[in-house]
Amino acid sequence: MNLALSIREYRTAIILTALGIGLVIAILLSLTIGAVSVPVADVAIIILQKAGLFQNIAVDSMHEVVLSTIRIPRIVMTILIGAALGVSGASLQGLFRNPLVEPSLTGVSGGSAAAVVIMIVFGGFVIQADGWMYTILLPVLAFAGGITATFTVLRLSNQTGRTNIAVLVLTGVAINALAGAIIGLAIFYADENQLRTFTFWTLGDLGGATWDKLMIASPLLILSSAGLIFFSPTLNALALGEAEAYHVGVDVEYTKRVVIFLSALAVGVSVSLSGMIGFIGLIVPHVIRVSFYADNRLVLPGSVIGGALLLVLSDIVARTVVSPSELPIGVVTALIGAPFFIGLLMNAKRKNEL
């Protein structure tokens, strides 16, 4: 038994290391691509100089400015958001024991976006739109909107003390439709600048990354993602069923509340930074389960790295496929994720799981 566990842990370490290497390669590629091409050697030297090394080596000042003020903040935000979306989807799938569940299906993305759009349109009447209080309130309201939508969906999908997944998905669709109606209603009160901002929230965009935003949002994203990974063994026990998990000492209702809370926090803050980006939390956990195995001690940390990797690669596509223009990141992830989701549904139908 101990030998089997050691082999499994060794395989998990190898897989996570391989994913990490893939992420590092994607990061270096992303930092070199753009309107200003930066050689890989300059990227490495500039990053090392930020760490206090090789200070005597001269680099192109334009390359340093581009990396320091635009690309590095963007890649950090992309990694944090991809990781948060990936692990949130993996956690919710493990919690509900269904590979078709992802954060946006529970209404959290729509609720977060609706709250943020209301702040964009009407918050200026109360708080200066470019002030520090406005910047702080955006992730707070995004989280509040997301958690409200999520718990509304869970409440309505509760049936005799258990969550009905079919009702959960349908209720999530209804909540997202309601959020879309609220966003549409706000359009009538928006000016031209606010209308342009609506495109950001509905299609997703990673171009607004700044160090100030990251200072506020990154602790929340890191803590929520790390907190979800902590529940890996508990979610393994829940895979056997709620009754079985309860008999081996798992507080099922506490686990549900905390996992949903952390998932809503991660997704809500992500939406406040980048707008609505779908399908990351659906694709990545499922690929890891199918490609390797379903142990959540692999799936959750693997989804952190895999989610970051997929979003970095999607961002590269968004920035290059119509260069010098840029596609909204949500368009790229939807083009990848929608066919994948349809495939999941058809596969579940063939297995009579729907």
Backbone torsions as a table, in degrees:
resi	resn	phi	psi	omega
1	MET	NA	-47.2	178.7
2	ASN	-64.3	-37.4	177.9
3	LEU	-63.4	-42.9	178.9
4	ALA	-62.0	-41.7	178.4
5	LEU	-64.6	-39.8	-180.0
6	SER	-64.1	-41.3	177.9
7	ILE	-63.6	-44.0	178.9
8	ARG	-62.0	-43.8	179.0
9	GLU	-64.2	-38.5	178.9
10	TYR	-64.8	-44.4	177.6
11	ARG	-62.7	-41.2	178.5
12	THR	-60.4	-44.3	179.4
13	ALA	-62.1	-40.5	179.6
14	ILE	-64.9	-45.3	-178.9
15	ILE	-62.8	-46.1	-179.3
16	LEU	-64.9	-37.3	177.3
17	THR	-64.0	-43.3	178.8
18	ALA	-62.1	-43.0	177.0
19	LEU	-62.8	-39.9	178.8
20	GLY	-63.4	-40.7	177.5
21	ILE	-63.8	-42.1	176.6
22	GLY	-60.2	-39.1	178.9
23	LEU	-66.0	-42.1	178.7
24	VAL	-61.0	-43.4	178.9
25	ILE	-62.4	-43.3	179.5
26	ALA	-64.6	-37.2	178.8
27	ILE	-63.8	-47.1	179.3
28	LEU	-62.0	-40.1	177.5
29	LEU	-63.2	-43.7	-179.1
30	SER	-63.7	-37.2	-178.7
31	LEU	-70.7	-22.3	-178.6
32	THR	-89.4	-19.8	-172.6
33	ILE	-95.8	139.8	176.2
34	GLY	157.7	-171.1	178.5
35	ALA	-59.9	-34.0	174.1
36	VAL	-109.7	114.2	179.6
37	SER	-78.8	129.0	-178.6
38	VAL	-116.8	123.1	179.2
39	PRO	-60.8	150.3	-179.7
40	VAL	-59.4	-37.9	-179.9
41	ALA	-62.2	-41.8	177.7
42	ASP	-65.3	-39.0	177.8
43	VAL	-59.1	-48.5	-178.3
44	ALA	-62.8	-43.9	-178.6
45	ILE	-64.9	-43.8	-179.1
46	ILE	-63.6	-41.9	178.6
47	ILE	-64.3	-42.4	179.0
48	LEU	-66.4	-35.3	177.1
49	GLN	-66.2	-34.1	175.3
50	LYS	-64.3	-25.3	177.7
51	ALA	-90.1	3.9	176.3
52	GLY	92.8	12.4	-178.0
53	LEU	-109.9	157.2	174.5
54	PHE	51.6	43.0	-177.7
55	GLN	-67.8	-19.5	-176.9
56	ASN	-86.6	-2.2	179.9
57	ILE	-90.8	125.6	-179.6
58	ALA	-82.3	138.9	176.3
59	VAL	-130.6	162.1	179.3
60	ASP	-63.3	126.4	-177.0
61	SER	-64.1	-34.8	177.4
62	MET	-63.8	-43.0	178.2
63	HIS	-61.2	-40.3	-179.6
64	GLU	-65.3	-41.7	179.7
65	VAL	-66.3	-44.6	-179.6
66	VAL	-60.3	-45.7	-179.4
67	LEU	-67.8	-45.2	-172.9
68	SER	-70.1	-38.5	-173.0
69	THR	-100.6	-19.4	-175.7
70	ILE	-120.4	-60.1	-168.4
71	ARG	-77.8	-42.1	-179.1
72	ILE	-65.8	-46.4	174.4
73	PRO	-58.0	-38.7	-179.5
74	ARG	-65.8	-44.2	-177.9
75	ILE	-69.4	-34.8	176.4
76	VAL	-63.7	-45.3	179.1
77	MET	-64.5	-39.8	178.9
78	THR	-61.8	-44.6	179.8
79	ILE	-62.3	-47.4	-177.6
80	LEU	-63.7	-42.3	-178.6
81	ILE	-69.7	-45.2	178.4
82	GLY	-59.9	-42.8	178.3
83	ALA	-63.0	-44.3	-178.4
84	ALA	-65.0	-43.6	179.7
85	LEU	-66.9	-40.5	-179.7
86	GLY	-63.6	-49.7	-177.2
87	VAL	-72.0	-29.6	176.2
88	SER	-65.0	-45.2	177.6
89	GLY	-63.2	-42.9	178.8
90	ALA	-62.4	-40.7	-179.2
91	SER	-66.1	-44.2	-179.8
92	LEU	-68.4	-37.0	176.0
93	GLN	-64.0	-41.0	177.1
94	GLY	-67.4	-37.7	-179.1
95	LEU	-66.4	-43.3	-178.0
96	PHE	-95.3	-1.4	176.6
97	ARG	54.6	46.3	-178.9
98	ASN	-149.4	122.5	-176.8
99	PRO	-73.3	-6.6	-178.8
100	LEU	-89.4	-5.7	-178.5
101	VAL	-84.9	134.8	171.7
102	GLU	-147.4	161.2	-170.3
103	PRO	-52.1	-42.3	-176.6
104	SER	-66.8	-27.0	-179.8
105	LEU	-70.7	-20.1	178.1
106	THR	-91.3	4.9	175.9
107	GLY	89.5	-3.1	-173.8
108	VAL	-67.1	-39.4	-179.3
109	SER	-66.8	-45.4	179.0
110	GLY	-63.5	-43.1	178.5
111	GLY	-62.8	-41.7	178.6
112	SER	-64.1	-46.2	-178.4
113	ALA	-63.8	-40.6	179.7
114	ALA	-62.7	-42.6	179.7
115	ALA	-64.3	-41.5	-179.1
116	VAL	-68.7	-40.1	-179.8
117	VAL	-64.9	-39.2	175.9
118	ILE	-60.3	-40.0	178.2
119	MET	-65.5	-39.5	-178.9
120	ILE	-64.2	-43.1	-174.1
121	VAL	-79.5	-44.7	-171.9
122	PHE	-107.4	-13.2	-177.3
123	GLY	-67.8	-27.2	-179.7
124	GLY	-63.6	-22.4	178.0
125	PHE	-71.5	-21.2	-176.3
126	VAL	-109.7	-41.9	-174.7
127	ILE	-125.7	140.3	177.7
128	GLN	-58.6	126.8	-170.7
129	ALA	-63.5	-25.6	179.9
130	ASP	-107.8	16.1	-178.5
131	GLY	-86.7	167.2	-177.7
132	TRP	-68.7	-32.0	179.2
133	MET	-65.3	-38.1	177.3
134	TYR	-62.2	-43.1	179.2
135	THR	-63.3	-38.0	179.9
136	ILE	-71.3	-39.2	-174.9
137	LEU	-70.6	-28.2	-177.9
138	LEU	-57.0	-53.8	178.1
139	PRO	-65.8	-30.9	178.4
140	VAL	-65.5	-46.7	179.6
141	LEU	-68.6	-36.2	177.0
142	ALA	-60.6	-44.7	177.8
143	PHE	-63.6	-44.6	-179.3
144	ALA	-61.2	-43.4	178.4
145	GLY	-65.4	-41.1	179.8
146	GLY	-66.1	-45.0	-177.8
147	ILE	-68.7	-35.5	177.3
148	THR	-63.9	-46.6	179.4
149	ALA	-62.9	-42.2	-177.3
150	THR	-64.4	-47.9	-178.3
151	PHE	-70.6	-26.0	173.2
152	THR	-65.7	-44.5	178.2
153	VAL	-61.9	-44.7	-179.5
154	LEU	-64.5	-40.1	179.9
155	ARG	-62.9	-44.1	-177.6
156	LEU	-73.4	-24.1	-178.4
157	SER	-93.5	0.5	178.9
158	ASN	-75.8	126.3	-177.5
159	GLN	-134.1	112.6	-177.8
160	THR	50.8	45.1	175.8
161	GLY	82.6	0.4	179.8
162	ARG	-128.4	154.7	-178.4
163	THR	-87.1	120.6	176.0
164	ASN	-85.1	110.8	-173.2
165	ILE	-62.7	-40.9	179.8
166	ALA	-61.7	-44.2	177.8
167	VAL	-65.9	-37.1	179.4
168	LEU	-60.0	-46.8	-178.7
169	VAL	-64.8	-44.4	-179.8
170	LEU	-65.3	-39.9	177.8
171	THR	-66.2	-38.6	176.7
172	GLY	-61.0	-40.0	176.4
173	VAL	-61.1	-42.0	-179.9
174	ALA	-65.8	-42.0	179.1
175	ILE	-65.1	-41.4	177.3
176	ASN	-63.5	-37.6	177.0
177	ALA	-64.8	-40.5	177.8
178	LEU	-64.1	-41.8	177.5
179	ALA	-62.1	-39.6	177.4
180	GLY	-63.6	-36.6	177.7
181	ALA	-66.2	-40.2	177.9
182	ILE	-63.5	-42.7	178.2
183	ILE	-63.2	-43.2	178.5
184	GLY	-61.9	-39.4	178.8
185	LEU	-64.1	-36.8	-179.9
186	ALA	-66.2	-23.4	-179.9
187	ILE	-58.8	-35.0	-178.0
188	PHE	-64.9	-20.3	-178.1
189	TYR	-107.8	7.1	-175.0
190	ALA	-96.6	147.5	173.4
191	ASP	-90.1	-174.7	-174.5
192	GLU	-64.0	-41.3	179.0
193	ASN	-63.6	-40.5	179.4
194	GLN	-69.2	-34.0	176.8
195	LEU	-63.8	-39.0	176.5
196	ARG	-64.7	-33.4	179.5
197	THR	-68.3	-30.1	178.0
198	PHE	-59.4	-37.5	178.1
199	THR	-60.1	-40.1	177.8
200	PHE	-58.4	-45.9	-175.3
201	TRP	-76.4	-31.6	-176.9
202	THR	-84.5	-28.9	-177.5
203	LEU	-108.9	-14.7	179.5
204	GLY	83.2	142.2	-179.1
205	ASP	-159.0	136.7	179.8
206	LEU	-107.3	8.7	-175.1
207	GLY	-80.5	-8.3	-176.5
208	GLY	-94.8	21.0	-176.7
209	ALA	-71.5	131.4	173.1
210	THR	-138.8	158.2	178.8
211	TRP	-64.3	-33.1	179.6
212	ASP	-63.2	-44.5	178.1
213	LYS	-63.4	-41.3	-177.7
214	LEU	-66.6	-34.5	178.7
215	MET	-61.4	-33.9	-179.1
216	ILE	-84.0	-43.9	-170.6
217	ALA	-87.3	-32.0	-173.3
218	SER	-61.1	-39.6	177.2
219	PRO	-60.0	-37.9	179.7
220	LEU	-67.6	-41.5	-179.9
221	LEU	-68.1	-41.3	-179.5
222	ILE	-66.8	-45.5	-178.4
223	LEU	-65.4	-41.7	-179.1
224	SER	-68.2	-41.3	179.3
225	SER	-65.8	-44.8	178.5
226	ALA	-64.2	-38.1	178.9
227	GLY	-63.6	-37.8	178.5
228	LEU	-67.7	-39.0	177.3
229	ILE	-60.5	-33.4	180.0
230	PHE	-59.6	-26.2	-177.3
231	PHE	-88.4	9.7	-179.1
232	SER	-54.8	-51.5	179.5
233	PRO	-62.4	-36.8	179.8
234	THR	-64.9	-41.7	178.7
235	LEU	-68.0	-30.0	172.9
236	ASN	-62.0	-41.4	178.0
237	ALA	-66.6	-38.2	179.7
238	LEU	-67.7	-22.6	178.1
239	ALA	-61.2	-23.5	177.9
240	LEU	-79.1	-13.6	-176.1
241	GLY	121.3	152.4	-176.9
242	GLU	-65.4	-40.2	-179.4
243	ALA	-65.0	-44.6	179.3
244	GLU	-64.1	-41.0	178.7
245	ALA	-63.4	-39.3	178.7
246	TYR	-62.0	-39.6	-177.6
247	HIS	-72.1	-19.1	176.1
248	VAL	-98.7	12.6	171.3
249	GLY	100.9	10.6	-179.8
250	VAL	-86.3	129.1	173.0
251	ASP	-82.3	94.8	-169.8
252	VAL	-63.5	-48.3	-176.3
253	GLU	-66.7	-38.1	176.3
254	TYR	-62.5	-43.3	179.0
255	THR	-61.3	-44.2	178.2
256	LYS	-58.2	-48.6	-176.3
257	ARG	-63.0	-46.0	-175.9
258	VAL	-69.4	-43.7	-179.8
259	VAL	-62.6	-43.6	179.2
260	ILE	-65.8	-40.5	178.4
261	PHE	-61.1	-48.9	-178.9
262	LEU	-66.1	-38.3	177.9
263	SER	-64.3	-43.3	178.5
264	ALA	-64.8	-38.1	177.3
265	LEU	-62.7	-47.5	-178.5
266	ALA	-62.1	-47.4	-177.4
267	VAL	-71.2	-40.1	-179.8
268	GLY	-60.8	-46.3	178.9
269	VAL	-67.1	-37.5	177.6
270	SER	-60.9	-43.6	179.5
271	VAL	-63.7	-37.3	180.0
272	SER	-65.2	-24.7	-179.8
273	LEU	-90.6	-40.1	-168.5
274	SER	-125.0	0.1	-172.9
275	GLY	79.6	-164.5	-173.9
276	MET	-87.9	116.2	176.9
277	ILE	-121.2	114.3	-174.4
278	GLY	-98.4	164.9	166.6
279	PHE	78.0	-12.7	177.7
280	ILE	-60.9	-46.3	-179.0
281	GLY	-71.7	-11.1	177.3
282	LEU	-92.9	-45.7	-172.7
283	ILE	-71.6	-52.7	-168.3
284	VAL	-61.2	-51.6	-179.0
285	PRO	-60.4	-37.6	-178.1
286	HIS	-67.9	-41.0	178.2
287	VAL	-61.0	-41.6	-179.6
288	ILE	-65.9	-42.6	179.0
289	ARG	-62.9	-45.0	-177.4
290	VAL	-70.3	-39.6	-175.9
291	SER	-75.4	-30.4	-174.5
292	PHE	-125.9	-96.3	177.2
293	TYR	-156.5	167.9	-166.8
294	ALA	-93.6	12.2	177.5
295	ASP	-65.4	122.0	-176.8
296	ASN	-66.1	-16.3	174.4
297	ARG	-69.6	-17.2	169.6
298	LEU	-99.6	-44.3	-171.0
299	VAL	-63.0	-42.9	-176.4
300	LEU	-70.4	-54.6	176.6
301	PRO	-64.9	-32.4	176.3
302	GLY	-64.4	-34.3	178.1
303	SER	-71.5	-30.3	174.5
304	VAL	-61.1	-52.0	-178.6
305	ILE	-70.9	-44.2	-178.8
306	GLY	-64.9	-39.1	177.5
307	GLY	-62.9	-43.5	176.9
308	ALA	-62.6	-42.5	-179.2
309	LEU	-63.0	-47.2	-178.4
310	LEU	-63.6	-40.3	-178.6
311	LEU	-71.7	-35.3	175.5
312	VAL	-63.2	-45.1	178.6
313	LEU	-64.6	-40.2	177.3
314	SER	-63.0	-37.8	178.8
315	ASP	-66.2	-37.8	176.3
316	ILE	-61.1	-44.5	178.1
317	VAL	-62.1	-45.4	-178.2
318	ALA	-60.8	-33.0	-176.7
319	ARG	-87.5	-14.5	-173.2
320	THR	-116.0	-28.9	-170.6
321	VAL	-67.4	-29.1	177.6
322	VAL	-123.3	29.9	-178.8
323	SER	-53.9	138.9	10.7
324	PRO	-86.0	-0.4	174.7
325	SER	-77.6	-179.9	-177.4
326	GLU	-139.3	128.8	175.8
327	LEU	-74.6	145.0	170.3
328	PRO	-60.3	137.7	-175.3
329	ILE	-63.9	-30.9	178.7
330	GLY	-65.0	-29.1	177.4
331	VAL	-66.9	-43.1	-178.9
332	VAL	-65.1	-48.2	-178.4
333	THR	-66.2	-32.4	177.7
334	ALA	-69.8	-38.8	178.1
335	LEU	-64.1	-32.3	176.3
336	ILE	-79.9	-44.8	-169.4
337	GLY	-79.4	-35.6	-176.1
338	ALA	-62.0	-49.6	176.1
339	PRO	-61.0	-36.8	178.3
340	PHE	-62.8	-42.6	179.6
341	PHE	-64.9	-40.8	177.3
342	ILE	-62.0	-40.8	176.9
343	GLY	-61.6	-40.0	176.6
344	LEU	-61.5	-43.7	180.0
345	LEU	-62.9	-43.7	-179.7
346	MET	-65.6	-38.4	178.7
347	ASN	-65.8	-42.3	177.3
348	ALA	-65.1	-34.7	178.1
349	LYS	-65.5	-42.5	178.8
350	ARG	-62.1	-32.4	-179.9
351	LYS	-89.6	6.9	-179.9
352	ASN	58.4	36.8	178.1
353	GLU	-94.0	-5.7	178.7
354	LEU	-109.3	NA	NA
